[in-house]
Amino acid sequence: MDHKGSSPTESGGGGGGGSVHIQISKLKSKFSDDGGETTSPTIFEPQNGSVGTKTSSTAANELPPTTRPSIRAPEKKLTLFALRLAVLEKTASGLGTLGFIWATVVLLGGFAITLDKTDFWYITVILLIESTRIFSRSRELEWQHQATWTITDVGISSFRAIKSSSNSFIRTIKSACRPVLPSRTGTQLHRRELSGEKTRPDRKIWTRQKLPTRTWTSSEVPLLPYAKWVFLSKNVSRVLYWLQIASAVACVSLSTMKLVHRNYGEVEKDQSDKRNRKAALIIFYSLALSEALLFLLEKAYWEYKVSFTRLLDSVNKDCELGVSGLVSIRRFFYDAYSRCINGSIFDGLKMDMVSFAMELLASSSPDEQLIGARILRKFSMNPRFSEDTLQKIGISLPVMERLVEMLNWKDTEEEEIRYSAAEIISKLAGKKQNSLRIAGIAGSMESISSLLHVSRSHSCACDEISEKRIIVDTENYGSWSFNHLGLQILKKLARDHDICGKIGNTKGLLPKIVDFTLAEERLLKHPTVTPSQIVTVKRSLQVLKMLASTAGTAGKQLRREISEIVFTISYIRDILRHGGNQPELQILGIEILTSLAIEEDATERIGGTGGVLRVLFDIFFNDEIPESYCHVRSCAGEAIAMLALESKNSCQRILKLRINEDLVRALENPLLRVNAARILRNLCAYSGSDGFEKLKGLTAAAPIILEAIMKEENKLQEVMIGAGACIFKFMNSQDSRIMYERCGIREFDLAHRIFMVLKKYRHPSIKVPSIRRCAIEMAIWMMRDNNTNIRSFESLGIMEELDSVMETTSELENFNIFSGTVGLCRYKMAMDSLVGIAIQLLEEVKN
């Protein structure tokens, strides 16, 4: 691997037991009872999944399937209502058609000359009335359908404002007489509706809607140049409605009069051509009366369900669509009713709100697009409907492509559509399968990048960088909301390492993400800072962290590109320096540095950025940090250990900080001693011969390390053995003797402890992958030029343990750090070669 340099031959390299977190952990660290070691997976341990711990949403996706209680779709009430209306409508239409045929063929065709004068005119009037009503009935639905297209003013256009045609007609008359009344009433109604909607306090209420510029809006077409309000197309349906009612009432009246009086004229015995005239007239009038009564029954049922029981309001409430949802519900109902009338009566039952919204989304009408986007956003955000809604959207590639396309719509009048599309995409990206589909859409990353409203002005000079400009909210456009959504989408997509590569390959996206990590001192320290500003910084850091922790070739490329952006490290340094009140931001920044340090070039950039190492040590040694925020200290220690790993320059910079005494004291702090041991090991292993004198002072830690080796277990024992194997090399025989006497431990006791470690770990351990390597390094140091220790090890039977290690070595023990199950930064000396050196030392005494 070319991530770092190689470790020394016998010291085994740095970080034998080191661990540096890549993924964000909880703010409060978890410690075991035996020495304060962290229990979360680290970069020095192979992991079963990706580099970091799974997020809650990812983990939830991998839970075994469970039986969810079925949720009855509220719109089923509307489709059932439409079906019942269609049954009445088609039955009435059938009777009307039969009566029309009977009148034209039987009566006017067979008895036209013999009909009584009153019957002739009654039949003629009824036929004209029926013809008028049939025409108006067939056109009313079309006009009502057109009237739902304009939704600019919710307070006026919503179905609540025109609950029924009768109430609308009465308000129309009143408005004509009192022009002041409509504006006041409409305003009051609008206020009542808005106050009743449960919206988030920070949710913007859009008042601008895009209208066609080259075509008319159907509901606003003035049919006549004068009296425009009366002849608007959205009011024509009301005229047709009342025309139908008047026609039906007239038909009932005329038919009833003739059926009651039965004055069809006298028929003489010799007039055989008039013999069946009476029966034919009774049949006609009965058909006309039945058809009109059925129609009136249909209208009465309509008014009862809509005006009295408020069916549309009830469904809208169940769907939780808010005030604007009334228009959507009304449009859905008319579409379902149209399908039941124009096709099979069962066609409307096949409709549902999600499919309806998906169809509207593909429309070329701005109003229809907005209705569809609103419905899908509301359903996607609703816990009751989100799963089914997202599943339907996820399997429809054209709909997903349409949503991604809408992310590029920057017209101020299309702001709500764009915002709705962004929220839907954000919810879709929460599922891994959907995130892969989103990333697979051509231009999807560029569309998501367009949500981040940050830019740099173009500069002609090559020796300067243009000033960054984050576009904030204005009166006409809410850019900040799109910044949040864009970062949230990227955060969810970045959970897949393949998608991380696509994010990195998107032109200009990485610099945008880095620009959002800028947090000035005023922002971090101000007590009344806006939460949204902190959230933006946090999300951008989370995205960067996930990108930097990507495995494989894509991860290597991403870490290189992120570190090459000149602002990345300095922005993180500012967060670490001034973010004492924002520990979550500090943790994210530290973990980004830890991930970037995997690459040798990035390590040099981090170490060469002034103040980074100093501020990390300040956090690491800061005892004033509250216990609830102590995890930030652990993360700082892990980052320092990672920066010192196989980096001579970083080690030299650390030694110049003169923190030897602080590191020694840290070994006695349960919170810090694991990371302190890793740092000491890497400093001793990779500082080179130039730092020998400065490293000599670290031997003061030898008694603490020796005592920990004898008493501790697991991770703490691993890192202490690793640190001891490096630090003890700077001690002469006299120093070693003083160390043993001070701790009250014999050299044989230490040899026995090392022997027991090898005996305990007969096979490589995932939790402590370097413990056998560190134990063998310690044994080699003890046996080097010391025959007494060699005989002690031989008497303990260490040869058998070494043979066992030789037979059970694996690639796991040949790497310093890991990315998931992939090893990074291979030790210079393989495990079997290290065991061979130990065996050779034992055999030399025998010879």
Secondary structure as GFF3:
##gff-version 3
##sequence-region A 1 847
A	DSSP	alpha_helix	56	61	.	.	.	ID=ss1
A	DSSP	alpha_helix	76	101	.	.	.	ID=ss2
A	DSSP	pi_helix	102	107	.	.	.	ID=ss3
A	DSSP	alpha_helix	108	110	.	.	.	ID=ss4
A	DSSP	alpha_helix	117	147	.	.	.	ID=ss5
A	DSSP	alpha_helix	154	157	.	.	.	ID=ss6
A	DSSP	alpha_helix	165	177	.	.	.	ID=ss7
A	DSSP	alpha_helix	180	196	.	.	.	ID=ss8
A	DSSP	three_ten_helix	218	220	.	.	.	ID=ss9
A	DSSP	alpha_helix	233	261	.	.	.	ID=ss10
A	DSSP	three_ten_helix	272	274	.	.	.	ID=ss11
A	DSSP	alpha_helix	277	303	.	.	.	ID=ss12
A	DSSP	pi_helix	304	308	.	.	.	ID=ss13
A	DSSP	alpha_helix	311	319	.	.	.	ID=ss14
A	DSSP	alpha_helix	325	342	.	.	.	ID=ss15
A	DSSP	three_ten_helix	347	350	.	.	.	ID=ss16
A	DSSP	alpha_helix	353	361	.	.	.	ID=ss17
A	DSSP	alpha_helix	366	381	.	.	.	ID=ss18
A	DSSP	alpha_helix	386	394	.	.	.	ID=ss19
A	DSSP	alpha_helix	397	406	.	.	.	ID=ss20
A	DSSP	three_ten_helix	412	414	.	.	.	ID=ss21
A	DSSP	alpha_helix	415	428	.	.	.	ID=ss22
A	DSSP	alpha_helix	432	440	.	.	.	ID=ss23
A	DSSP	alpha_helix	444	449	.	.	.	ID=ss24
A	DSSP	beta_strand	454	456	.	.	.	ID=ss25
A	DSSP	beta_strand	468	470	.	.	.	ID=ss26
A	DSSP	alpha_helix	479	493	.	.	.	ID=ss27
A	DSSP	alpha_helix	497	505	.	.	.	ID=ss28
A	DSSP	alpha_helix	509	515	.	.	.	ID=ss29
A	DSSP	alpha_helix	521	525	.	.	.	ID=ss30
A	DSSP	alpha_helix	531	548	.	.	.	ID=ss31
A	DSSP	alpha_helix	552	564	.	.	.	ID=ss32
A	DSSP	alpha_helix	568	578	.	.	.	ID=ss33
A	DSSP	alpha_helix	583	596	.	.	.	ID=ss34
A	DSSP	alpha_helix	600	608	.	.	.	ID=ss35
A	DSSP	alpha_helix	612	621	.	.	.	ID=ss36
A	DSSP	three_ten_helix	627	629	.	.	.	ID=ss37
A	DSSP	alpha_helix	631	644	.	.	.	ID=ss38
A	DSSP	alpha_helix	648	656	.	.	.	ID=ss39
A	DSSP	alpha_helix	660	666	.	.	.	ID=ss40
A	DSSP	alpha_helix	673	686	.	.	.	ID=ss41
A	DSSP	three_ten_helix	689	691	.	.	.	ID=ss42
A	DSSP	alpha_helix	692	696	.	.	.	ID=ss43
A	DSSP	three_ten_helix	697	701	.	.	.	ID=ss44
A	DSSP	alpha_helix	702	711	.	.	.	ID=ss45
A	DSSP	alpha_helix	714	727	.	.	.	ID=ss46
A	DSSP	three_ten_helix	728	730	.	.	.	ID=ss47
A	DSSP	alpha_helix	733	743	.	.	.	ID=ss48
A	DSSP	alpha_helix	747	760	.	.	.	ID=ss49
A	DSSP	alpha_helix	771	783	.	.	.	ID=ss50
A	DSSP	alpha_helix	787	796	.	.	.	ID=ss51
A	DSSP	alpha_helix	798	808	.	.	.	ID=ss52
A	DSSP	three_ten_helix	811	814	.	.	.	ID=ss53
A	DSSP	beta_strand	815	819	.	.	.	ID=ss54
A	DSSP	beta_strand	822	826	.	.	.	ID=ss55
A	DSSP	alpha_helix	831	846	.	.	.	ID=ss56
###
